[in-house]
Amino acid sequence: MKTSVEQAIDRQMRVWLTQLLDALGDFKEEDHEPLQHDFTVALERSIDQVRTGNVINLNEFRNSLADG
C-alpha cells in the first residue's frame, strides 16, 4: 500500500505531466526551436510507460539509485 507521501508525489507528477503535455500541444515549430529528437523520443516512451502502468514506486526508485 502506498504511503500518503507517495500518493501526493504521484498526484503531483500526473499534474505536472498533464501541464507539460498541454504546453507541448501548443508548441509551434515556427515560433520556437524544434525539440531535440532524442528528447521527443524519450518523452513519448515515458508517456507510454505511464499509460500502461509501467511505473516504479518511490522506494524502488531510491533502491535502484543506491544499487548503482
N, C-alpha and C positions, 0 to 999 in steps of 0.2 A: 504494500500500500504506500502511495506517495505521501510525503510529508507536505504540510501546508506551504513550506518554503518552495519545494519542488513544484507544486501546483501553481504557485504565484509566478515562478520563473517561466513555467510552460505557458501560462496565460499571456505573460508579457512578451514572450518570444513569438506567439501567434499574432499578437497585436503588431509587433514590430515587422514581422514578415508580411502581414497584410498591408501595412503602410508602405513598405518597400515595393511590393508588387503594384500598389496603386501609383506610386511615384514612377516606377518603370513603365507603367501603362501609358503615362503622359509623356514619356520620353520621345522626343522628336530628333532624329539624327541630324537634320539640317540645322537645329538650334544648338546642338552640343557635340562634343567629341563622341564618336561611337564607342560603345563599351568594348573593352578588350574581349576577344573571342574566348579566351580561357576563363575569364570571369563569368561570362554568359553561360558557358557550358557547365561550370561548377554550380552556379546558381540554379540552373534548370535541374541538375542532378539532385541538389539539396531539396528543392521543392518536390520533386518526385518521391524522394525518400520520406519526406514528411507526410505526403498524401497517402502513401502506402503503409504508414505506421512504422517505418524502418528508422526508429529513433533510439537514442540512448538516454538513460536517466542520469541525473547529475552525479550520483555516486559512482556509477560505472565509468563515466567520463573522467572523473578525478582519478580513479584507479588506473585507467588506461594511460593517463598522463604520467602517473607515478611509475608505471612499469616501463615507460620509455618506448 
